[in-house]
Amino acid sequence: MMNKKIRNFIIYAIFLLIVAGCTLTPWFGLEFLWKSENNKVVPFSGIYFDTPTNINNFKIRRSENNSSGKNLISYDIEFEYIGNDSSMRIIGKLGEQAFFGDTVVPRHSKATLKGEYDVINNLLFDDKLNYGDLYKKIENYKLTSISEIRVPLSESVKDYKFKISYEPKELIYSENNKLATLTVFLTNARVDNFTDSEYINQSEVQSFNESGMYVNVLELFDDAKINSINFWKNVNNVIFILSTILVVGLIWLGRTSNPYILMALMFANILTLYAFFEIGITTKGILYIFPILGIVTVILSRLMARDRLAFNKYDFSQSLGGAILLALLGIIVYVVPNTF
């Protein structure tokens, strides 16, 4: 007859494999924590000049702009143009229409700009940004180098003054937790003055030169929300590790006669394992998978409490209660917090 401790270790290992194996279903995955529909692909902002040496007194002021009902970042641009006629490209996709003056007629011309934009992206997300590691959890986290507008430049106009506004890159966790906002302004001309307005959330501004481009980065972040998420993640991790150690300890010490203690600890395993490994769960995952896991947990915990492997008529009736209980706990832990 197999030693009871060894048998229970095998049962517990099977239980953990079943719980982990549920991540192979379409209702579990990292992409449900960092949803692509919330974390959209966003281009760089900025201006690329054909002849940057013709630009003088280049001034930029950046501010938040909610006048159109959108959360936009606006850049008020001023410069003098002296030299032969040329043009500039507006980097990125504008969030609202821009007016360049009565005598200036922009032309819609879509293009993907060539250059060291990947180098700038890597520098930003690997080194410069406070929350670069969080952005990198998103599938397509890099900023793109598209341009949709070309604007003619002429010495006859000389003084250019206009506003360009963009939708910033937002970092949204789960359903509606906006953790940070990012906008990156690029230009290949010398900037004489770059200023920022005051922002509601905590902000950090960085500027540097890379690959022939002036780069100015604005990060807005909600520290309170980020700290709260980190706190509850740490609590989750402690519960998962502690519940696992307790189950192993009870098996090792031969204290498995009470199936309800094992059941509670194994429920704690289920409720915390996915967050421990940063795996998101959909509502369908809670409603479809958790009842099955509840049934499995009740049956296995009752088997672990017995001296021999045998089922009785109460195992399956109690397992139905376990299915309902775990589904309710899953809704409380995973679904309810995302509705507020």
C-alpha positions as CSV (number, residue, x, y, z in Angstrom):
1,M,0.0,0.0,0.0
2,M,1.4,3.4,-1.0
3,N,2.6,5.6,1.9
4,K,-0.2,8.2,2.7
5,K,2.3,11.2,2.7
6,I,3.6,10.2,-0.8
7,R,0.1,9.7,-2.0
8,N,-1.1,13.1,-0.8
9,F,1.9,14.8,-2.3
10,I,1.0,13.3,-5.6
11,I,-2.6,14.3,-5.2
12,Y,-1.6,17.9,-4.4
13,A,0.8,18.0,-7.3
14,I,-2.0,16.8,-9.6
15,F,-4.2,19.6,-8.1
16,L,-1.6,22.3,-8.9
17,L,-1.2,20.9,-12.4
18,I,-4.9,21.1,-13.0
19,V,-5.1,24.6,-11.7
20,A,-2.1,25.7,-13.8
21,G,-3.4,23.8,-16.8
22,C,-6.5,26.0,-16.9
23,T,-4.2,28.8,-18.3
24,L,-4.2,26.9,-21.6
25,T,-7.9,27.8,-22.1
26,P,-8.7,31.0,-24.0
27,W,-10.0,32.8,-20.8
28,F,-6.7,33.1,-19.1
29,G,-3.6,35.2,-20.1
30,L,-1.5,38.2,-19.6
31,E,-3.4,40.1,-22.3
32,F,-6.4,40.3,-20.0
33,L,-4.5,42.3,-17.5
34,W,-3.1,44.7,-20.2
35,K,-5.8,44.7,-22.8
36,S,-4.8,45.9,-26.3
37,E,-8.1,47.7,-26.8
38,N,-7.3,49.9,-23.8
39,N,-3.6,50.2,-24.4
40,K,-3.6,51.4,-28.0
41,V,-0.7,51.7,-30.3
42,V,0.3,55.4,-30.3
43,P,2.9,57.3,-32.5
44,F,5.5,59.7,-31.5
45,S,4.6,63.4,-31.5
46,G,6.7,66.1,-33.2
47,I,8.0,67.8,-36.3
48,Y,10.5,66.7,-38.8
49,F,12.0,69.5,-41.0
50,D,13.5,68.9,-44.4
51,T,16.0,71.7,-43.7
52,P,16.3,72.0,-39.9
53,T,19.1,74.6,-40.2
54,N,16.5,77.1,-41.5
55,I,14.6,77.1,-38.3
56,N,15.2,79.9,-35.8
57,N,13.7,80.9,-32.4
58,F,12.0,77.5,-32.1
59,K,9.7,77.6,-29.0
60,I,7.3,74.9,-27.7
61,R,4.8,74.9,-24.9
62,R,3.1,71.7,-23.9
63,S,-0.2,71.4,-21.9
64,E,-3.1,69.2,-21.3
65,N,-6.2,69.9,-23.5
66,N,-9.6,68.6,-22.6
67,S,-11.6,71.2,-24.5
68,S,-12.9,68.8,-27.2
69,G,-14.0,66.1,-24.7
70,K,-10.9,64.1,-25.4
71,N,-7.8,63.8,-23.2
72,L,-5.2,65.4,-25.4
73,I,-1.7,66.8,-25.1
74,S,-1.2,70.0,-27.0
75,Y,1.9,71.6,-28.3
76,D,1.9,75.4,-29.0
77,I,4.6,75.8,-31.7
78,E,6.4,79.0,-32.7
79,F,9.4,79.5,-35.0
80,E,10.9,81.6,-37.8
81,Y,11.7,80.1,-41.1
82,I,14.6,81.7,-43.2
83,G,15.9,80.2,-46.4
84,N,14.7,78.4,-49.5
85,D,11.3,76.9,-49.7
86,S,11.0,73.4,-48.1
87,S,8.5,71.6,-45.9
88,M,8.0,69.9,-42.6
89,R,6.2,66.7,-41.6
90,I,4.0,66.6,-38.6
91,I,5.0,63.4,-36.8
92,G,2.2,61.3,-35.4
93,K,-1.6,61.4,-35.8
94,L,-3.3,64.5,-34.7
95,G,-6.2,64.3,-32.2
96,E,-7.9,67.4,-33.5
97,Q,-7.6,69.6,-36.6
98,A,-4.6,72.0,-36.7
99,F,-4.5,75.4,-38.4
100,F,-1.2,76.6,-39.7
101,G,-2.3,80.1,-40.9
102,D,-4.4,81.6,-43.7
103,T,-1.6,81.4,-46.3
104,V,-0.3,77.9,-45.3
105,V,-2.1,74.9,-46.9
106,P,-1.1,71.6,-45.4
107,R,-1.2,68.4,-47.6
108,H,-2.4,65.0,-46.3
109,S,0.4,62.6,-47.1
110,K,0.6,59.4,-45.1
111,A,4.1,57.9,-44.6
112,T,6.2,55.9,-42.1
113,L,9.3,57.9,-41.3
114,K,12.6,56.2,-41.6
115,G,15.4,56.6,-39.1
116,E,16.6,55.5,-35.7
117,Y,13.1,55.4,-34.1
118,D,13.7,51.9,-32.8
119,V,16.8,53.1,-31.1
120,I,14.8,55.9,-29.4
121,N,12.1,53.4,-28.4
122,N,14.6,51.0,-26.8
123,L,16.3,53.8,-24.9
124,L,12.9,55.0,-23.6
125,F,11.4,51.7,-22.5
126,D,14.6,50.0,-21.4
127,D,16.2,52.9,-19.6
128,K,14.5,56.3,-19.4
129,L,10.9,55.7,-18.4
130,N,9.8,55.2,-14.8
131,Y,7.3,52.5,-15.7
132,G,9.0,51.2,-18.9
133,D,8.7,47.6,-17.5
134,L,4.9,48.0,-17.2
135,Y,4.6,49.3,-20.7
136,K,6.6,46.3,-22.0
137,K,3.9,44.0,-20.7
138,I,1.6,45.3,-23.5
139,E,1.9,43.4,-26.8
140,N,2.6,46.4,-29.1
141,Y,4.1,48.9,-26.6
142,K,6.5,50.8,-28.9
143,L,5.7,54.2,-30.3
144,T,5.4,54.3,-34.1
145,S,6.9,56.8,-36.5
146,I,3.9,57.6,-38.8
147,S,3.2,61.0,-40.4
148,E,0.0,62.1,-42.1
149,I,0.6,65.7,-42.8
150,R,3.2,67.6,-44.8
151,V,3.3,71.4,-44.4
152,P,5.1,73.8,-46.9
153,L,7.6,76.3,-45.4
154,S,8.5,79.6,-47.0
155,E,10.5,82.6,-46.0
156,S,7.7,84.8,-47.3
157,V,5.6,83.6,-44.4
158,K,8.6,83.6,-42.0
159,D,6.7,83.5,-38.7
160,Y,4.9,80.3,-38.0
161,K,2.6,79.8,-35.0
162,F,0.2,76.9,-34.6
163,K,-1.1,74.2,-32.2
164,I,-0.9,70.5,-32.7
165,S,-2.7,68.1,-30.3
166,Y,-2.3,64.4,-29.8
167,E,-3.9,61.5,-27.9
168,P,-1.2,60.4,-25.5
169,K,-0.1,56.8,-24.8
170,E,-2.0,55.6,-21.8
171,L,-1.0,52.7,-19.5
172,I,-4.3,51.0,-18.4
173,Y,-4.3,48.0,-16.1
174,S,-7.2,45.5,-16.2
175,E,-10.5,47.2,-17.0
176,N,-10.2,50.9,-16.1
177,N,-7.1,51.5,-14.0
178,K,-5.2,54.3,-15.8
179,L,-1.7,54.2,-14.2
180,A,0.3,56.5,-16.5
181,T,0.2,58.7,-19.5
182,L,3.1,59.2,-21.9
183,T,3.9,61.6,-24.7
184,V,7.2,61.9,-26.6
185,F,8.0,64.9,-28.8
186,L,10.7,64.6,-31.4
187,T,12.2,67.1,-33.7
188,N,15.4,67.3,-35.8
189,A,15.8,71.1,-35.3
190,R,17.4,72.9,-32.4
191,V,14.9,73.9,-29.8
192,D,15.4,77.2,-28.1
193,N,12.7,77.0,-25.5
194,F,10.5,74.1,-24.3
195,T,8.1,74.7,-21.4
196,D,5.4,72.7,-19.7
197,S,2.2,73.7,-18.0
198,E,1.2,72.4,-14.6
199,Y,-0.4,68.9,-14.6
200,I,-3.0,67.3,-12.3
201,N,-1.1,64.1,-11.7
202,Q,2.5,63.7,-10.7
203,S,4.7,64.3,-13.7
204,E,8.3,63.9,-14.8
205,V,9.9,65.6,-17.9
206,Q,13.1,64.4,-19.5
207,S,14.9,65.7,-22.6
208,F,17.9,64.4,-24.4
209,N,19.4,64.1,-27.9
210,E,19.6,60.7,-29.7
211,S,20.3,59.8,-33.3
212,G,20.1,63.4,-34.5
213,M,16.8,64.0,-32.8
214,Y,15.8,66.2,-29.9
215,V,13.6,64.0,-27.6
216,N,11.4,65.5,-24.9
217,V,9.4,63.0,-22.7
218,L,6.5,63.7,-20.5
219,E,5.3,61.0,-18.1
220,L,2.2,61.6,-16.0
221,F,1.5,58.9,-13.4
222,D,-0.9,58.0,-10.6
223,D,1.4,57.0,-7.8
224,A,-1.4,56.2,-5.4
225,K,-3.1,53.8,-7.8
226,I,0.2,52.1,-8.8
227,N,1.2,51.7,-5.1
228,S,-2.2,50.2,-4.3
229,I,-1.9,47.7,-7.1
230,N,1.6,46.7,-6.0
231,F,0.4,46.4,-2.4
232,W,-2.4,44.0,-3.2
233,K,-0.2,42.1,-5.5
234,N,2.3,41.6,-2.6
235,V,-0.6,40.5,-0.4
236,N,-1.7,38.0,-3.0
237,N,1.8,36.6,-3.3
238,V,2.1,36.2,0.4
239,I,-1.2,34.3,0.6
240,F,-0.2,32.1,-2.3
241,I,3.2,31.2,-0.9
242,L,1.9,30.8,2.7
243,S,-1.1,28.6,1.6
244,T,1.2,26.4,-0.5
245,I,3.7,26.0,2.4
246,L,0.9,25.1,4.8
247,V,-0.6,22.4,2.6
248,V,2.9,20.9,2.1
249,G,3.5,21.2,5.8
250,L,0.3,19.5,6.8
251,I,1.0,16.6,4.4
252,W,4.6,16.3,5.7
253,L,3.4,16.2,9.3
254,G,0.6,13.9,8.6
255,R,-2.0,16.4,9.7
256,T,-4.5,15.9,6.9
257,S,-7.4,14.4,8.7
258,N,-9.5,17.6,8.4
259,P,-10.5,18.0,4.8
260,Y,-12.0,21.5,5.4
261,I,-8.7,23.0,6.3
262,L,-7.1,21.5,3.2
263,M,-10.1,22.7,1.2
264,A,-9.7,26.3,2.4
265,L,-6.0,26.3,1.7
266,M,-6.4,24.9,-1.8
267,F,-9.2,27.4,-2.5
268,A,-6.6,30.1,-1.5
269,N,-4.1,28.5,-3.9
270,I,-6.6,28.8,-6.8
271,L,-7.6,32.4,-6.0
272,T,-4.0,33.6,-5.8
273,L,-2.0,31.4,-8.2
274,Y,-3.0,33.3,-11.4
275,A,-2.2,36.8,-10.0
276,F,1.1,35.4,-8.6
277,F,2.1,34.5,-12.2
278,E,0.6,37.7,-13.6
279,I,-2.1,35.8,-15.5
280,G,-5.4,37.6,-16.1
281,I,-8.8,35.9,-16.0
282,T,-12.0,36.8,-17.9
283,T,-15.5,36.7,-16.4
284,K,-16.1,33.6,-18.5
285,G,-13.1,31.9,-16.9
286,I,-14.6,32.5,-13.5
287,L,-18.0,31.3,-14.5
288,Y,-16.9,28.2,-16.5
289,I,-13.6,27.1,-14.9
290,F,-13.9,28.0,-11.2
291,P,-16.9,25.7,-10.6
292,I,-15.0,22.8,-12.1
293,L,-12.0,23.7,-9.9
294,G,-14.3,23.9,-6.9
295,I,-15.5,20.3,-7.6
296,V,-12.0,19.0,-8.1
297,T,-10.8,20.7,-4.9
298,V,-13.5,19.3,-2.7
299,I,-13.0,15.8,-4.0
300,L,-9.2,15.8,-3.8
301,S,-9.2,17.4,-0.3
302,R,-11.6,14.8,1.0
303,L,-9.4,12.0,-0.5
304,M,-6.3,13.4,1.1
305,A,-8.0,13.3,4.5
306,R,-8.7,9.5,4.2
307,D,-6.4,6.6,4.9
308,R,-7.2,5.0,1.6
309,L,-8.5,6.2,-1.7
310,A,-12.2,5.7,-1.7
311,F,-15.2,7.8,-2.7
312,N,-18.5,8.1,-0.8
313,K,-21.9,9.5,-1.6
314,Y,-21.2,12.8,0.2
315,D,-18.1,13.7,-2.0
316,F,-20.1,14.7,-5.0
317,S,-22.9,16.4,-3.2
318,Q,-20.4,18.5,-1.2
319,S,-18.4,19.2,-4.4
320,L,-21.4,21.0,-5.8
321,G,-21.3,23.4,-2.9
322,G,-17.6,23.8,-3.4
323,A,-18.3,24.7,-7.1
324,I,-20.8,27.4,-6.1
325,L,-18.5,28.8,-3.3
326,L,-15.4,29.0,-5.4
327,A,-17.3,30.7,-8.3
328,L,-18.7,33.3,-5.8
329,L,-15.2,33.9,-4.3
330,G,-13.8,34.3,-7.8
331,I,-16.4,36.9,-8.7
332,I,-15.7,38.8,-5.4
333,V,-11.9,38.7,-5.9
334,Y,-11.6,39.2,-9.7
335,V,-14.9,40.7,-11.1
336,V,-16.3,43.0,-8.5
337,P,-13.1,45.2,-8.1
338,N,-13.1,45.9,-11.9
339,T,-16.7,47.2,-11.8
340,F,-15.8,50.3,-9.8
